[in-house]
Amino acid sequence: MKRLLRPALDIPRLGLPAFRLRILVRSVFVLLALATVALSVVVLKDEKERAWQAYQHGFVRSQAEVMARLRHPSGQLALLNAGHLGQGVTPLAPLLLPYAAIDFDDPQKSQQAVEMAGCSVQYPDGASVCAAIGNNPYAGGFIYLVGSFYAGELIPRERGALVPAEAHRARISLDMRGATYRWIAPYEAMPPQGSAAVRGRLTGFVDNGTPQLDARARPVRDFRGWLWQNGQCRDLPPPSASAPAGEGTTPDCLRRTHYSIRLPVELFREALFRKDERLVWPPEDLGQMRVRVEMLAPGEDTKPLFDSNAPGAQLAASLNDLSRSLLPGERVQIRKLGSDEASAITLKGLDVQAEPSAPWLLRLIRWLPLEAAGVGPAAATPAAPTALDILDTPTGNYVVNFTGHLRGVEQSLAAVATRLSWYLGAMLAAIALAWLVVEVGLIRRVTALTRRAAAVSYNVQPGHTGPRLGDLDVSDLRGSDELGILAGGLADLLQRVKDDLQREQLRAQQERDMWHAVGHEIMSPLQSLMALNGPEDPGHRYVQRMQQAIHVLYGTASPAEALQAADVPEGRLDLDAFLRNVADNAHFAGILDVVYDLGPGHPGPVIVRADEFALEDVVTHILRNADRYRPTGSAITLTLMASESTASATLHNQGSTIADDLLERIFELGVSDPASPTPLGEGEHRGQGLFVAKTYMAKMGGTINARNTSDGVAFVLTFQRLG
């Protein structure tokens, strides 16, 4: 669409009612944009309240879940052993159990106790072990070892045999307080009790480092151990209920083997019955104790079926697992009742990588008031929620303090709002685009047409008519719609008026051009007459009166059409005699020092196709230009050159050269050097003399060209030579 310009005509002052439509449409679009932004802010405020309420509920759920896990035996185990549970996996350090002891004589109860406490250390091959002590010292100073591993068919020790390596056995070592205790416990089978499981006892002896037991060796008192093996192979499906025991298995298949061992620790028992010191339980050096359990197959120097120091073991349950129940930024502080803050345990929610969000949206969310329950009226940034609870354990009470984190809620909401802000921006852009289409395609056209129609009505009133009516143009408002048809009708009407005005102006212009051409051509010989008839001559006054009359008729318009319509008669002219005559009589026209350079090899008479009077006008215009630009006292040189078909006359003057961009344009009508000197009385140069010269030369079948020389300018006139 073309640019809608304000018309150049005088426009009357239009009142406000003329722009009501434009004001109404703009107001509607502004209100629509404001309503969209306001709706987005209201929705964002509502989402902030919803997020705050959801966070409060989530905070309560997190508190309940953390407390439930802390009250569970696995949670209490992690709490009671928080000081050294995360120091390493292997070698094993005994853990403090959340209950007094383990019923190690019952495989189901012992495994259930270990699973509930979560004290097992898991190994890549599926084996596990739990090394722990009870939380009640009066239950006896024992270390419990409960776990499982995979083994083939168990080989028992024959009663009275002194070589433990002939059977499956357990080898256990304990490092504590600078001393090392070792036991060797071979497996002794017990009669089956009507099931596919194999059951037996681990009889403990002190390991003296020799492959054979002393004949007088006796089992360690208070060392108890049991070994159970399932009847199901690890790599085979379970046998059917109707199949007899042992059917569907192979003798060398690997079966899950459970063990439950109680190690007597004399140092624990001595501390229990020592009356001179206060009993401390659990022992303060529990985390420095190290236990190693090895399960060996029959044979010397065989690779252990299970070794608690094997690599790849996974940590037992710890308080860090509780952090997964916390929301990002939440914090839980656990402190034993009566202890100082330095001994408190602090857990934090997992850090979640914050999504990118716009800073201005985060500031807006923080600024929005929050009226959720319990926050207070119109509170923009409520205090972080807190909660306090008491945990009762067998070793004492713990204070659990929960602290929430609202910044995470605001950042999450800001991240979501940032993603949705693109949709808001798209809606506002659509509104702006719709306004632009209506504004440019309709309202602006209506306004432009209104102004121009008012300008037409105003300018056709009496006192305002004139050529300025042609400045109004509404053709750019044409179109196929109603407004375009209306603008087209007005444009056609105005075009008719303009055409009539242009025809009238063209006719007047043609008349002025004719008078201008006649006056210009008469002025040249009149100037020569003025030079021939000096001021003392009586005819000087009449020539001067004729010049004044021509000046009155000269006008200001271009004579291009008049000169193009003029006829130049064809003739024969001796160019050599003509140039000699010009050089001899130029001083009568006020142009001094015109020299005809004959030069060596003078060609003699040169007959060319030219009209004497028209050529005299051409040469006069060139000589007058040369006279204006040449230095004072320098000569204007005329030179003749001839060939068999053409002849050329060169008029050369010294002085300034012509600019390169004007060499071809100086022969156009109206092109003149604004810095050229103007002799007194000649008035303003109109750029017409060289145009007349080029026109006359073309009508005589010749050409005229200009070129710069090393010391001035040369004009070359080329003619057709006649025989």
Buried (B, 14 or more C-beta within 10 A) or exposed (E): EEEBEEBEBEBEEEEEEBBEBBEEBBEEBEEBBEEBEEEBEEEBBEBBBEBBBEBBEBBEEBBEBBBEBBEBBBBBBBBBBBEBBBEEBBBBBBBBBBBEBBEBEEBEEBBEBBBBBBBBBBBEEEBBBBBBBBBBBEBBBBBBBBBBBBBBBBBBBEEEBEBBBBBBBBBBBBBBEEEEBBBBBBBBBEEEEEEBBBBBBBBBBBBEEEEEBEEEEEEBEBBBBBBBBBBBBEEEEEBEEEEEEEEBBEEEBBBBBBBBBBBBBEBBBEBBEEEEEEEEBBBEEBBEBBBBBBBBBBEEEEEBBBBBBBEEBEBBBBBBBBBEBBBBBBBBBBBBEEEEEEEBBEBBBEEEEEEEBEEEBBEBBBEBBBEBEEBEEEEEBBEBBEBEBEBEBBBEEBBBBBBBBBBBBBBBBBBBBBEBBEEBEEBBEEBEEEBEEBBEEBBBBBBBBBBBBBBBEBBEEEEBEEEBBBEBBBEBBBBEEEBBEBBBEBBEEBBEBBEEBEEEEEEEBBEBBBBBBBBBBBBBBBBBBBBBBEEEEEEBEEBBEBBEEBEEEBBEBBBBBBBEEBEBEEBEBBBBEBBBBBBEEBEEBBBEBBEBBBEEEEBEEBBBBBBEEBBBBBBBBBBBBBBBBBEEEBBBBBBBBBEEEBBBBBBBBBBBBBEEEBBEEBBBBEBBBEEEEEEEEEEEBBBBBBBBBBBBBEBBBBBBBBEBEEEBBBBBBBBEBBE
